[in-house]
Amino acid sequence: MPATATCSIKSLSPISFSKHYEVDKLDKESANDYEKRTWRERCHYDKDGMVFVPPMAFKWALADAGKFLGEKIQGRRGATFTKHFESGVLVLDGLPLGVKKDEIECEQLFVPSDGKHGSRSRVTKYFPIVYK
């Protein structure tokens, strides 16, 4: 029988977004100017421009937390709750963060240009960030 859980979440650290997006580059626009113009597109937002955490991102965060805890199911010879979190949890709605896309702040980071950790070639990128 399905159950519904309602919870409140208090942040311990800021949340930053890095959603893939495709926006056409303007004529003669530099890579840095393109970044400065389009960085807000990295966040998830609804039709009203309100920023949210996508449902699947929250679902997988819960599954990872269940895996990290590693608690055993009593009477199940070492079985953990991991598979139950992965298959038995469904998040239907995004989690609103109470901030509009146009009002969100950004953080400027010097990141690998090819997206690979440890890469020597780096560029400046801008990422949406919500502190609370």
C-alpha positions as CSV (number, residue, x, y, z in Angstrom):
1,M,0.0,0.0,0.0
2,P,1.5,3.4,-1.0
3,A,2.2,5.9,1.7
4,T,2.8,9.6,1.5
5,A,5.5,11.4,3.4
6,T,5.6,15.1,4.0
7,C,8.8,16.7,5.2
8,S,10.5,20.0,5.8
9,I,14.1,20.4,4.8
10,K,16.6,22.8,6.4
11,S,19.7,23.5,4.4
12,L,23.2,23.0,5.8
13,S,25.0,24.3,2.8
14,P,24.1,26.2,-0.4
15,I,22.7,24.5,-3.5
16,S,24.2,25.1,-6.9
17,F,22.9,24.1,-10.2
18,S,24.6,22.8,-13.4
19,K,21.8,21.7,-15.7
20,H,22.8,21.3,-19.3
21,Y,21.3,24.0,-21.5
22,E,21.6,25.1,-25.1
23,V,21.1,28.8,-25.9
24,D,22.3,30.2,-29.3
25,K,25.4,32.3,-29.1
26,L,25.1,35.9,-30.4
27,D,27.1,37.1,-33.4
28,K,30.7,37.9,-32.3
29,E,29.9,37.1,-28.7
30,S,32.9,35.9,-26.6
31,A,32.7,32.7,-24.6
32,N,32.8,34.8,-21.4
33,D,30.1,37.1,-22.5
34,Y,27.9,34.1,-23.4
35,E,28.5,32.7,-19.9
36,K,27.6,36.0,-18.2
37,R,24.4,36.2,-20.3
38,T,23.1,32.6,-20.0
39,W,24.3,31.3,-16.6
40,R,20.7,31.4,-15.1
41,E,19.7,28.7,-17.6
42,R,21.7,26.2,-15.5
43,C,19.0,26.2,-12.8
44,H,15.7,24.4,-12.9
45,Y,12.7,26.8,-12.9
46,D,8.9,26.6,-13.6
47,K,6.8,28.6,-16.1
48,D,6.6,31.4,-13.5
49,G,10.4,31.6,-13.2
50,M,10.4,30.0,-9.7
51,V,13.6,27.9,-9.0
52,F,13.1,24.4,-7.8
53,V,15.0,21.1,-7.1
54,P,13.9,18.6,-9.7
55,P,11.9,15.6,-8.3
56,M,14.3,13.0,-9.6
57,A,17.3,14.9,-8.0
58,F,15.6,14.7,-4.7
59,K,14.6,11.0,-5.2
60,W,18.2,10.0,-5.9
61,A,19.5,12.1,-3.0
62,L,17.2,10.0,-0.7
63,A,18.4,6.8,-2.3
64,D,22.0,7.8,-1.9
65,A,21.3,8.7,1.8
66,G,19.7,5.2,2.3
67,K,22.8,3.6,0.7
68,F,25.2,5.7,2.8
69,L,23.4,4.8,6.0
70,G,23.7,1.1,5.2
71,E,21.2,0.1,7.9
72,K,20.3,-3.6,7.9
73,I,16.8,-4.9,7.6
74,Q,16.1,-6.9,10.8
75,G,15.7,-10.6,10.0
76,R,16.9,-10.4,6.4
77,R,20.5,-11.7,6.7
78,G,22.4,-8.6,6.0
79,A,20.1,-7.0,3.5
80,T,20.0,-3.2,3.6
81,F,17.3,-0.7,2.7
82,T,19.1,0.6,-0.4
83,K,17.0,-1.2,-3.0
84,H,13.8,-0.2,-1.2
85,F,14.9,3.5,-1.4
86,E,15.8,3.1,-5.1
87,S,12.6,1.4,-6.2
88,G,10.1,2.4,-3.6
89,V,10.5,6.1,-3.4
90,L,8.8,8.4,-5.9
91,V,9.0,12.2,-5.7
92,L,6.2,13.7,-7.8
93,D,6.8,17.5,-7.5
94,G,9.8,19.7,-7.6
95,L,10.9,21.2,-4.3
96,P,10.4,25.0,-4.6
97,L,13.3,27.2,-3.2
98,G,11.3,30.4,-3.0
99,V,13.5,32.4,-5.3
100,K,12.9,33.6,-8.9
101,K,15.3,32.7,-11.7
102,D,15.9,36.5,-12.4
103,E,16.7,37.2,-8.7
104,I,19.1,34.2,-8.1
105,E,22.7,34.8,-7.3
106,C,25.7,33.3,-9.0
107,E,29.0,31.9,-8.1
108,Q,32.0,32.3,-10.4
109,L,34.2,29.2,-10.5
110,F,37.4,28.3,-12.4
111,V,36.5,24.8,-13.7
112,P,37.9,22.3,-16.2
113,S,37.0,23.4,-19.7
114,D,36.2,19.8,-20.8
115,G,34.2,19.0,-17.6
116,K,36.7,16.3,-16.5
117,H,38.0,16.4,-13.0
118,G,41.7,17.0,-12.9
119,S,41.9,18.4,-16.4
120,R,44.6,21.1,-16.8
121,S,42.7,23.4,-19.2
122,R,40.4,25.6,-17.1
123,V,37.8,28.4,-17.8
124,T,35.6,30.7,-15.8
125,K,32.0,29.6,-15.5
126,Y,29.0,31.0,-13.6
127,F,26.6,28.8,-11.7
128,P,23.3,29.7,-10.0
129,I,23.5,29.3,-6.2
130,V,20.8,29.5,-3.5
131,Y,22.2,30.0,0.1
132,K,19.0,29.1,2.0
